[in-house]
Amino acid sequence: MANVTRWDPFEQSFDDLVNGFFLRPIRFEQQQQELVRAKIDVKEDDKTYTVHAEIPGVKKEDIQVSIDGSQVAISAEVKRQKEDKQGEKVLRTERYYGKVYRAFGLAQDVDQEKAQAKYENGVLELTLPKKAAASTRTLTVQ
């Protein structure tokens, strides 16, 4: 025999309204969410890793790259201000200040002395040469 349950349409729609209003995040502009995380591409060949990170609207002085062995971290401070005017009257002013941070690990250690960084047209390009693998040495037991 099937189970029968009583359904109240007003109760269900009120729950949907409350859950939808209070629990869903409010998004003001799609552009602000894109600034939170830099998009990266990592390519590898026999001798180097090449990283392209999209960080638009940032001055190159505000970008920091740190390398520790095979760990790479990119951070930047984002400052964006937008003001819409009509004549002498300000209709809207928006400001966004925040920090972008990405960290990732590579399969092999990076030669920090030969690493290079270039920032052009909103794209940070890192050239990270691989560190030569240490040769293993076999000891003879005496």
C-alpha positions as CSV (number, residue, x, y, z in Angstrom):
1,M,0.0,0.0,0.0
2,A,1.3,3.5,-0.8
3,N,2.0,6.1,1.8
4,V,-0.3,9.1,1.7
5,T,1.0,12.5,2.9
6,R,-1.0,15.7,3.3
7,W,0.2,18.6,1.1
8,D,-0.3,22.2,2.0
9,P,0.5,24.5,-0.9
10,F,0.8,27.6,1.2
11,E,3.4,26.1,3.6
12,Q,5.6,24.9,0.8
13,S,5.6,28.1,-1.1
14,F,6.4,30.1,2.1
15,D,9.3,27.8,2.8
16,D,10.6,28.3,-0.7
17,L,10.3,32.1,-0.4
18,V,12.1,32.2,2.9
19,N,14.9,29.8,1.9
20,G,15.4,31.6,-1.4
21,F,15.5,35.1,0.1
22,F,17.7,34.5,3.1
23,L,20.0,31.7,2.1
24,R,21.0,32.6,-1.5
25,P,24.0,34.9,-1.8
26,I,23.3,38.3,-3.3
27,R,25.6,39.2,-6.3
28,F,25.9,42.9,-7.2
29,E,28.2,42.7,-10.1
30,Q,29.9,39.8,-11.9
31,Q,33.0,41.8,-12.3
32,Q,33.8,41.8,-8.6
33,Q,33.8,38.1,-8.4
34,E,36.3,37.7,-11.2
35,L,38.8,39.8,-9.3
36,V,38.9,37.4,-6.4
37,R,40.8,34.7,-8.2
38,A,43.4,35.1,-10.9
39,K,43.1,32.6,-13.8
40,I,46.3,30.8,-14.5
41,D,47.8,28.5,-17.2
42,V,50.8,26.4,-16.5
43,K,52.9,24.9,-19.3
44,E,55.9,22.7,-19.1
45,D,58.8,21.6,-21.4
46,D,62.0,19.8,-20.6
47,K,63.8,22.8,-19.0
48,T,61.2,25.3,-17.9
49,Y,57.7,25.9,-16.6
50,T,55.8,28.9,-18.1
51,V,52.9,30.4,-16.2
52,H,50.4,32.9,-17.5
53,A,48.2,34.6,-14.9
54,E,45.4,37.0,-15.8
55,I,45.4,39.9,-13.4
56,P,43.8,42.8,-15.2
57,G,43.7,46.3,-13.8
58,V,46.7,45.9,-11.5
59,K,49.9,47.9,-11.6
60,K,53.0,45.8,-11.9
61,E,54.3,47.4,-8.7
62,D,51.4,45.9,-6.8
63,I,52.3,42.3,-7.9
64,Q,54.4,40.0,-5.7
65,V,55.7,36.6,-6.8
66,S,57.4,34.2,-4.3
67,I,59.1,30.9,-5.0
68,D,60.0,28.4,-2.4
69,G,61.4,25.2,-3.9
70,S,58.5,23.9,-6.1
71,Q,55.8,26.1,-4.5
72,V,54.9,29.3,-6.3
73,A,52.7,32.1,-4.9
74,I,51.3,35.1,-6.8
75,S,49.6,37.9,-5.0
76,A,48.4,41.4,-6.1
77,E,46.6,44.3,-4.6
78,V,43.6,45.4,-6.7
79,K,42.4,49.0,-6.5
80,R,39.6,49.9,-8.8
81,Q,37.5,53.1,-8.8
82,K,34.7,53.9,-11.2
83,E,32.7,57.1,-11.3
84,D,29.9,57.9,-13.7
85,K,29.1,61.6,-14.2
86,Q,26.6,63.6,-16.2
87,G,27.8,67.2,-16.4
88,E,28.6,68.3,-12.8
89,K,26.3,65.8,-11.2
90,V,27.8,62.5,-9.9
91,L,25.3,59.7,-10.5
92,R,27.2,56.7,-9.3
93,T,30.6,56.0,-7.6
94,E,32.0,52.5,-7.1
95,R,35.2,51.4,-5.4
96,Y,36.8,48.0,-5.1
97,Y,39.8,47.2,-3.0
98,G,41.0,43.7,-2.5
99,K,43.7,41.2,-2.8
100,V,44.2,38.4,-5.4
101,Y,46.1,35.4,-4.3
102,R,47.0,32.1,-6.0
103,A,49.5,29.4,-4.9
104,F,50.3,26.1,-6.5
105,G,52.9,23.4,-6.5
106,L,55.0,22.2,-9.4
107,A,56.4,18.7,-9.9
108,Q,60.1,19.9,-9.8
109,D,61.9,22.6,-7.9
110,V,62.4,25.9,-9.6
111,D,65.8,27.6,-10.1
112,Q,65.0,30.9,-8.3
113,E,68.1,32.7,-9.6
114,K,67.1,32.3,-13.2
115,A,63.4,32.8,-12.8
116,Q,61.8,35.8,-14.7
117,A,58.5,37.7,-14.5
118,K,57.0,40.0,-17.1
119,Y,53.6,41.9,-16.8
120,E,52.0,43.2,-20.0
121,N,48.3,43.9,-20.9
122,G,46.9,42.4,-17.7
123,V,48.8,39.1,-18.1
124,L,51.7,38.1,-15.8
125,E,54.1,35.7,-17.5
126,L,56.5,33.7,-15.3
127,T,59.4,31.8,-16.8
128,L,60.5,29.3,-14.2
129,P,63.5,27.2,-15.1
130,K,63.7,23.7,-13.5
131,K,66.5,23.1,-11.1
132,A,68.9,20.4,-12.1
133,A,68.1,17.2,-10.3
134,A,70.7,16.3,-7.8
135,S,72.7,13.3,-8.8
136,T,72.5,10.4,-6.4
137,R,75.6,8.9,-5.0
138,T,76.0,5.4,-3.9
139,L,78.2,4.8,-0.8
140,T,80.2,1.6,-0.3
141,V,80.0,0.1,3.1
142,Q,83.4,-0.6,4.6
